[in-house]
Structures are given as structure tokens and as C-alpha cells.
Amino acid sequence: MTMSGDEHDDGPGLRVRSYVLTGGRTRSNADLPLETLVKVTPQGVSAAPRLALERKKIVALCTTPISIAEVSAHLSVPLGVARVLVGDMAEEGFLTSYKPQHSMTGERPDLKLLERVLDGLQAL
């Protein structure tokens, strides 16, 4: 059973709307770019059994560093939802984040960063 017609059905089970997962928020207090790598902390591992389903999945995904964009893809949630969930978990100490160092020249991103983004998109 799905909650709305715009979400695909992955089989039996209840699908939850995105705004329920984020408490209606579209932003987290943590400003994390989509290419930020996140990894679970020991505190996150110990909290995993009592976390909500999506948060448990994030802990399981983040045993090795993974980008927020990849978390979004693995969970099949919009990027904004993944940013809010990951940002909240980072603020709670369940995840640690590694923000990329941008080498900016003027207003343009570094060519190597753009190549990595393109490679990641092509891999999807």
C-alpha cells in the first residue's frame, strides 16, 4: 500500500511521505553540501537499535564514508530529505562529516570537482 500515487511501489509495506521523515522541515541546521562524505560514529552504532527505520538504514550505509547524494539514492528519498536526515544525525553525533575542500577560482568550481560529479552521475 502506498501513501500517494507519485511514489513507486517497492512491494508490500507502508510508504511514508517525505515531510513526515523530516518533520516538515526542508533544511537542517547543519549546512552540508551534497558531496559531503559522512561516516557513522561509535555513538551512532550504539544508538542504531533504537533509531527509526530510515536512520537505521543511514547508519548501515555509513559504515564507510559515503556522500549525501549516495545516501539519497540508496534510500530512494529526495536529496533534500537526505540532507535533513544526515544533517540532523551529524548534529546528534551519530555521523561525522567530511566536507570537501573546494579550490575556487572566482565563482567557478574546480574542474576536478566537476569531473567527480560527472563521474558520479554517470555511474547512477
Residue pairs with C-beta under 8 A, 6 or more apart in sequence:
1 12
1 13
1 14
1 15
2 8
2 9
2 15
3 14
3 15
3 16
3 17
4 15
4 17
7 15
9 15
10 76
18 77
18 78
18 80
18 81
21 54
21 77
21 81
21 84
21 85
22 80
22 81
22 84
22 85
25 84
26 80
26 84
27 80
27 83
27 84
27 87
28 83
28 84
28 85
28 86
28 87
28 88
28 91
29 87
29 88
29 91
30 86
30 87
30 88
30 90
30 91
30 97
31 87
32 38
32 68
32 83
32 86
32 87
32 90
32 97
32 99
33 68
33 99
33 100
34 67
34 68
34 69
34 72
34 79
34 83
35 67
35 68
35 69
35 100
35 113
35 116
35 117
36 67
36 68
36 86
36 97
36 98
36 99
36 100
37 65
37 66
37 67
37 97
37 98
37 100
38 62
38 65
38 66
38 67
38 68
38 71
38 86
38 89
38 90
38 95
38 96
38 97
38 98
39 62
39 63
39 64
39 65
39 66
39 95
39 96
39 98
40 59
40 62
40 63
40 94
40 95
40 96
41 93
41 94
41 95
41 96
43 93
43 94
44 59
44 62
44 89
44 93
44 94
44 95
45 59
47 59
47 94
48 55
48 56
48 59
48 60
49 56
51 59
51 94
54 75
54 77
54 85
55 85
55 89
55 94
57 74
57 75
58 71
58 75
58 85
58 86
58 89
58 95
59 94
61 70
61 71
61 74
61 75
62 71
62 95
65 98
66 74
67 120
68 79
68 82
68 83
68 86
69 79
69 82
69 120
70 120
71 82
71 85
71 86
72 78
72 79
72 81
72 82
72 83
73 124
75 82
77 85
86 95
86 97
89 95
90 96
90 97
100 113
102 109
102 110
102 113
103 110
103 112
103 113
104 110
